């Protein structure tokens, strides 16, 4: 059973004024996480642009008033969104990654997407455990053989 402090969280769509919090979260990641999670540059200009995006879907999770995680459904010009998530250092392995992942996947279904895809490094066992728990299946690997390609059929949820 989690204590009251750990249950006091909320998730919402990203807002323009989240840029500095996301910048700090991303730039405070440990080096291993930065190797696994690099969907875009971590510079403030890129993050500010993301916070104003009207084509992709970005979300944040707060514990009380502290931003502890960030997720997205990015289209990259395609019809199937690519899913990604990162949790702030010091807040991993407490269930927030699973909570934010499930919430983001639920949002994808609500937005009318039929499938969600992602790529994860083969050594990223922790993330794979979460993805498989949610229902993602490995469907291939990257050309360089370093990453698994995974997908989740939302019509079965």
C-alpha positions in Angstrom: 0.0 0.0 0.0 1.4 3.4 -1.0 1.4 6.1 1.5 -0.9 9.2 1.1 2.0 11.3 -0.3 2.6 8.8 -3.1 -1.0 8.7 -4.2 -1.4 12.5 -4.4 -0.7 12.9 -8.2 -2.4 14.2 -11.3 -1.9 13.9 -15.1 -2.8 16.5 -17.7 -1.9 17.7 -21.2 1.2 19.7 -21.5 1.0 23.5 -21.2 3.3 26.2 -22.4 4.3 27.1 -18.9 5.6 23.5 -18.3 8.7 24.2 -20.5 11.1 25.0 -17.7 10.0 22.0 -15.5 10.3 19.6 -18.5 13.7 21.1 -19.4 14.9 20.5 -15.8 13.5 17.0 -15.7 15.2 16.0 -18.9 18.5 17.6 -18.2 18.6 16.0 -14.7 18.3 12.5 -16.1 21.1 10.1 -15.4 23.4 9.2 -18.3 21.9 5.7 -18.8 18.4 7.1 -19.1 19.6 9.7 -21.6 20.9 6.9 -23.7 17.6 5.1 -23.6 15.3 8.2 -23.9 16.3 10.6 -26.6 13.2 11.4 -28.8 14.3 15.0 -29.3 16.8 17.5 -28.2 16.8 18.6 -24.6 17.5 22.2 -25.3 15.0 24.8 -24.0 14.0 26.0 -27.5 13.0 22.5 -28.6 11.1 21.9 -25.3 9.3 25.2 -25.6 8.2 24.3 -29.2 6.9 20.9 -27.9 4.9 22.8 -25.2 3.1 24.7 -28.1 2.6 21.7 -30.4 -0.8 21.4 -31.9 -0.1 18.2 -33.9 1.4 15.8 -31.3 0.1 14.9 -27.8 2.3 15.5 -24.8 1.4 14.8 -21.1 2.9 15.5 -17.7 2.4 13.8 -14.3 2.7 15.8 -11.1 3.2 14.6 -7.6 1.7 17.3 -5.5 3.2 20.4 -7.3 6.3 18.7 -8.7 6.5 17.5 -12.3 7.8 14.0 -12.1 7.1 12.6 -15.6 6.5 13.3 -19.2 4.9 11.2 -22.0 3.9 11.7 -25.6 2.1 10.4 -28.6 4.1 11.7 -31.5 3.0 11.3 -35.1 6.2 12.1 -37.0 3.9 12.7 -40.1 2.3 9.3 -39.8 -1.2 8.1 -38.7 0.1 5.8 -36.0 1.5 7.6 -32.9 4.8 6.7 -31.4 4.7 6.4 -27.6 7.4 7.5 -25.2 7.7 8.2 -21.5 10.3 9.2 -18.9 10.1 9.6 -15.1 12.2 12.0 -13.1 15.3 10.7 -11.3 14.3 9.7 -7.8 10.7 8.8 -8.7 11.4 5.7 -10.8 10.3 2.2 -9.7 7.4 3.6 -7.7 4.7 2.8 -10.2 4.4 6.2 -11.8 5.8 5.0 -15.1 3.1 2.4 -15.3 0.4 4.9 -14.2 1.5 7.5 -16.8 1.9 4.8 -19.5 -1.6 3.4 -19.0 -3.1 7.0 -18.9 -1.4 7.9 -22.1 -2.5 4.7 -23.9 -6.0 5.4 -22.7 -5.8 8.9 -24.1 -4.6 7.4 -27.4 -7.7 5.2 -27.6 -9.9 8.2 -26.6 -8.3 10.2 -29.5 -9.3 7.5 -31.9 -6.0 5.8 -32.6 -6.2 2.1 -33.4 -2.6 1.3 -32.6 0.4 2.8 -30.8 4.1 1.9 -31.6 7.4 2.4 -29.9 11.1 1.4 -30.1 13.1 0.4 -27.0 16.7 -0.5 -26.6 17.1 -4.3 -26.0 19.0 -3.5 -22.7 16.1 -1.4 -21.4 14.6 -4.2 -19.4 12.7 -2.0 -16.9 10.8 -0.2 -19.7 10.1 -3.5 -21.6 8.6 -4.9 -18.4 6.2 -2.0 -18.2 5.3 -2.1 -21.9 4.6 -5.8 -21.9 2.5 -5.4 -18.7 0.4 -2.9 -20.6 0.0 -5.2 -23.6 2.7 -4.1 -26.1 4.1 -6.9 -28.2 7.5 -7.1 -29.9 6.9 -7.1 -33.7 10.5 -6.6 -35.0 13.7 -4.9 -34.4 15.6 -1.8 -35.7 17.9 -2.1 -38.7 20.9 -1.9 -36.4 19.5 -4.7 -34.2 19.9 -2.6 -31.1 16.2 -1.9 -30.5 12.9 -3.8 -30.4 10.0 -2.4 -32.3 6.8 -2.9 -30.3 3.2 -2.2 -30.9 -0.1 -2.2 -29.0 -3.4 -2.8 -30.7 -5.9 -0.4 -29.0 -8.9 -2.2 -30.5 -8.3 -5.1 -28.2 -8.4 -2.9 -25.0 
